[in-house]
Amino acid sequence: MKPEITPPLKSVLAKIGKPPSEPFVPDEFQKQALAAIKKNDCLVIAPTGSGKTWIAREAILSVMEKGGRSWYASPLKALSNSKWVEFGLHFDPENVGIITGDTKENTEAPIIVGTTEILRNQLYDAMHRGDDLNCDLVILDEAHFLGDTDRGVVWEEIMIYLPVRVNLLLLSATIGNGNEIAAWLASIRKKTCTVIREEKRPVPLYPMFLHPSGCLHPFLDGNKAGPAVCEFLKKEKFSHRVSRRPPDYAGIIRVLERFNLLPAIFFLKSRAECDTALSCRAGLPPLKNPEAFTDDLYDLLDRFPSLGSHRQIKALRTAGLAAHHGGQLPAWKLMVEEMMNRGHLRVIFATSTIAAGVNFPARTIVLFNSDQFNGHDFAALSATEFRQMTGRAGRRGQDNIGFMLAVTGRFMDLGHIRKMLSAAPEDILSQLKNDFAMVLNLLLSQTPADVKKIFERSFAAWQQNKTNGHTVSAAALLWKDFSLHLGFLQREGFVHASGKLTDDGRWAARLRLDYPLLVAECLRENAFPVDNEKLLAATVAVFAYDRDDEIQLATKELPHKLMAALRKMLLAVRPLSRRLEAAGFKSPQLYQSAGVAMYYWARGRSWDDVIKTTGIAEGDMASLVLRTGDNLRQIASLKDTHPETAACAMRAREAILREPVLFL
């Protein structure tokens, strides 16, 4: 590639630089939102980096000055940890606590940070005890997760169950139907929900197109695709040939470096592509400021000494490149984020998961694909996903202008990118649905008739009432599905015919897991080992494993007592699994290999040895350890009904929750 620019870009690139330092003055939308949340509920829809956190901090301060408490909920443990640190610096550590599945600190503090699932569980507990939630303000960050297929139900439950007395602040960069959500909230909470919408980005975005020759072009000409984009689309249409060669990452980096467009985030399709891209370091010149880079790197390695031998440390140290994705250790991702925030990295190769919630913007974001994996298959980028990615372009206080660069390739539809540049975020649809954990927890404090009324107040019912042509209401469908769950629980002895929980139902409701009935069946059948915490960690890990594929173990000889414990557990749950499937419910595929991997780790093997033996990605193994720890925590809460198992679960957690999965 030969780094070049077209003449129209000269004046644009001349804007690159750092804006002058000025005293902070809140924007009008921030002042309006703060005034609104002091009185009632408020939904703030504003671009990434525009200052939504300032609104949250000032609202928290206002509550704290009156002696009240605030709850800040986010969708990600990593984001919760980040906010815990940030709020600790801002409000003093003694005023801030955290509750996630992994961490529980200072829980009586006036400010609590945690995940949305934990907040929802606290609402379950408050309803069960008949208490009012000990809180005066709830902040739901990344509120567009209300429309998430898998987890949106948690956001909707919180909004339905939250006491009207508690003001609700919703924050998001990407919600299309904010007024509809606000109207629904006002209808069920009988108080105003003010919508504050800000469209202006704090750092303007300029879209560019990279020709395969290495020449940078404007992506747009006014509101239309620029000449270079149109010409390339025309050639592509008639040639029917798309290069299958991997992108010239080193060449692209040299182009960006030549025109002062770094640091950059390269959004790639898969973890493997991110890791493979690091090999481009061989084609790059040395870093420009190695002394400061090295000082900060060793400062971070003092905090995370196990990362000194990380397989990707050489690319980071010699070329300022890093990969960031779900297959990596939490500590590694945190170090990469910190090095990026300190201005030491040229490029991060990342999957799209980096776009949501993680705070390290770049001067330029580079798109190689116009689609992304949605958890099931590859689909064209939505306007919401596109906004999440481009929201990372341009660092507030460090950049006058941010850039999006589209690169041609096999999976790049430039026409789709053109549409996304002017597309509004999609409307959010209700994702409320039943599962056994939800049904059990509702029946702790509600009658079936109460639950039916909850469905009638749901966002799903509200949205459907505003459309026509439906013969069966959403509330009726939810009730019908609830009744199927209820009937199964009654047949299994968790719920009385009256709709009240049995003794087994009451303790099973405390198992807020993906598969509470299967775990409960193991407890009923005494299928968990209670005298060996390593074996208990192994058996519980089978229920915590959330991948769709078996771990291919690189060993043939497995301990007899381990295989016996796993076999006993699987035999215990098999009849229930069959009854679930016969009743029309999905029963999970359970992989023994997850238990074997966890057993090795619980036995005290080194992290590198476990990864080498199992072949599992570091991030997946870390996720398995953390999820297993959370499952064990739930079991450990049953000390009044299952004291031996609960005590063993506590020991098992201590055995597996250690570095490098957990770090200070």
Secondary structure, 3 states (H helix, E strand, C coil): CCCEECCHHHHHHCCCCCCCCCCCCCCHHHHHHHHHHCCCEEEEECCCCCCHHHHHHHHHHHHHHCCCCEEEEECCHHHHHHHHHHHHHHHCHHHEEEECCCCEECCCCCEEEEEHHHHHHHHHHHHHHCCCCCCCEEEECCHHHHHCCCCHHHHHHHHHHCCCCCEEEEEECCCCCHHHHHHHHHHHHCCCEEEEECCCCCCCEEEEEECCCCEEEECEECCEECHHHHHHHHHHHHHCCCCCCCCCHHHHHHHHHHCCCCCEEEECCCHHHHHHHHHHHHHCCCCCCHHHHHHHHHHHHHHCHHHHHCCCHHHHHHHCEEEECCCCCHHHHHHHHHHHHCCCCCEEEECHHHHCCCCCCECEEEECCCEEECCCCEEECCHHHHHHHHCCECCCCCCCCEEEEEECCCCCCHHHHHHHHHCCCCCCCCCCCCCHHHHHHHHHHCCHHHHHHHHHCCHHHHHHHCCCCCCCCHHHHHHHHHHHHHHHHHHCCCECCCCCECHHHHHHCCCCCCCHHHHHHHHHCCCCCCCCHHHHHHHHHHHHCCCCCCCCCCCCCCCHHHHHHHHHHHHHHHHHHHHHHHCCCCCCCCCHHHHHHHHHHHCCCCHHHHHHHHCCCHHHHHHHHHHHHHHHHHHHCCCCCCHHHHHHHHHHHHHHCCCCCCCC
